[in-house]
Each structure stands twice: as structure tokens, then as C-alpha cells.
Amino acid sequence: MPIRLLRFLPLAWFILEVVVLIEVGQEIGALATVGLLLLAAVLGSLLIRHAGLSVLASMVGPDPGGRTTLERMQAAGWKVAAGFLLILPGFASDVVALLLCLPPVRKLLAGLLPQPRVTRRSVIEGEFHEVDPVPDGTLAPPPEDGPHPAGPDDRPRNPWSGPGG
């Protein structure tokens, strides 16, 4: 498909949505059509909410299905896209949204997308040292092997220790 024709894709999609909406409205009535559109919007918002909660769950613990975190995040992204399409008024977008909810369709579409490359350069290496808080809530003094690089009085203050701390 030439790039020039892609400009007309949103207009063609809008015309398709209007035509399908009119056809469905004539078959089942205007009130039922509006009710279905509202129901789809509510389901879309619930799907987006569920996707957000599943992202949080993927960060907390292992997946019982054995999927990687990347796979769980991708699945949540597809759910958000499906939820967004359900919120849009129109039945053609609802059909696409329902297709996005099917795992085989998501797997097929994911295969068409470029895969992220993780290289050794993605790892950030460096040094660290632990800073233990002392019982009064301030930072522990620097180790005895030398003064703090900024000087003994120029050390950063602990923002959680309160005023003057």
C-alpha cells in the first residue's frame, strides 16, 4: 500500500464505523445501539484498569503461567489497546478490540512487531557503598578510611531526618 493512501486510512475507518453504526441501529433500534456502545465503553475502562493491575502484579512476583515480565507487560499493552478501542464509539473498533483479547491474535501481531534487543551494553556497571542509618534517623558517619569527598561538613543531609538533621 503506498504511503500516500495511508493518509486516508482514518477517514476510511470513520466512514466504516458510521456505516456499521447506522446498519446496527436500523436492525436493533437506536436505544439498544446506544446501550451497546455504553456497555462497550464501560468494559473498555474495566479492561484498561485490569491491565494496569496486572502490570503491578508482574512487578511484584513470579507469574504462575511461567511467562517472563516482558511477555506480561506486552499482554497488558495489548489489553490497554483493546480497552481503548472498546471505549471508542463504534462497532468495528469493538470487533478489533475483541480480536486483540484473543491470545493467538496477540501472538500473531507481536510477531509482526520489532522485538526489543537486549545487549551487554544495556547493563550499567558501577560501584556502590552502603549507608546505614543510625538510630536517631541521621546518616551514619563516613567510614574511617578517609573523609567524605566533599569534606566533613559538606556531606549531604538526610532529607528524612527532619529540621536541622
N, C-alpha and C positions, 0 to 999 in steps of 0.2 A: 504494500500500500504506500503510495507516495506520501511524503511528508506534508505536502500541501493539502491533501484530503483529511489529514488528522485535525486540521483546524475546524472542520465541520462535524467532528465526532460528537462534541457536547450538544450541538444543535440537533443532530440526528437522534441522540439519546433522549433529549427533551421531547421531541416530536413522538418518539416511540412511547414514552411514558404517558403523554396526553392521549394518544390513540387508545392504548390499553386501558387507561383510566375511564375514558368515555365508554368503551365496549363493556367493561365490567359494570359500570354504573347503569347502563341500559339493561343488563341482564339481571342484576340483583337489587337495583334501586340505589338512590343517592344516599339514603341514611345508612344502609348496610355498607356501602362503599366507604363512607367517611368513618364508620365504626371500625372497619378493617384497617384503614390507614392509621387510625389512632392506636389500635391494638399493636400494629407492627412497630410504631414509634416507641411504645412502652416496652415491647420485647427487645427492641434495639438498645434502649437505655439500660435494661437489665443485663443484656449480653455484654455491653461495654463495662458495666460495673463488675460482672463476674470475671471478665478478662483482667481487670485491674487487680482483683483479689487473687487471681491465680498467679499473677506476676509476683505479688508479695509472697505468696506461698512458695514459689520457686526459689526465692532468695533465702528462705528460712531453712528448708530441709530438703532431703532427697525425694525424688519422685517415686511413688510406688510402682509406676509403669516402667521405670528404668530409663526414662528419657533424659537427655542432657539439659542443662539450663538453657542453652541456645535453642534447642528444639521446643522447650516450653515457652520461651519468650516469643518465638516465631508463631506458635499456635495462638498465643494471646494476641499477637499483632493481627492475625487473620480474624480472630473473633472481634477485635475492635473495628476492623474494616467491615465485617458483616454487620455489626451493630450500627455503624454509621450509615450503611446502605439501607438498613431497615428503618432508620429514622427519616431518611429522605422520603418525601411523599411520592408514591408510585409503585405499581406492582412489578414492573420489570426489574427495578433495583431490588425489590424484595426477593425475587426469584434468584438473582445473582447472590444476594446475601445468604439465602438458604443453601445454595451450592457451596459457598465458602465455609459453611458449617460442617460439610462432609469431609472427613479426613482424607479420602482418596483424591478429592479435588484439590485440597490444600497441598498435598504432597506433589501432585502434578504441577501446580502453579509454582511451588517452591523450587522445583527442578528447573523451571524456566528462568528463575531469577539468578543473578550472580551470587556465588557463595562467598562469604567473608573469608579472607586469608589471614591466618594467624602465623606469624613468623617469629623467629627468635628475637627479632628486633622489637617485638611487642612487649617484651619483658623489661621492666625498669629495674635496674640494679642500683644498689647503693648501700650505705652503712647507716646504722641507727644505734641509739643507746637508749636504755630505759630510764625514765624519770619516775621515781616512786614518790607519791605524796607522803608527807609526814603527817602525824595525827592531827595537827592543828589546821590542815587543809592547804598549807602552802606547798610549794615545790621543794623537794629535797635539795640540799646544797650540792654544788658540783663535786665530782669525785676529787679525791686528794691528789691525783696525779697531775694536777695543774689547774690554773684558774680558768674560768669561763672565757671563751674567745672575746667576748665584748667587755670583759672586765667584771670585777666582783659586784659593782654597784649598778652595772648596766644590764644585768640579766633581765629577761622579760618577766613580768609579773604574772602570776596565775590569775586569770580573769574570774575564776570561781571562788577565790579566797575572800572576796568582799572588799570593802574600802580599806585602803592602806596596806593590803596584803599582797 
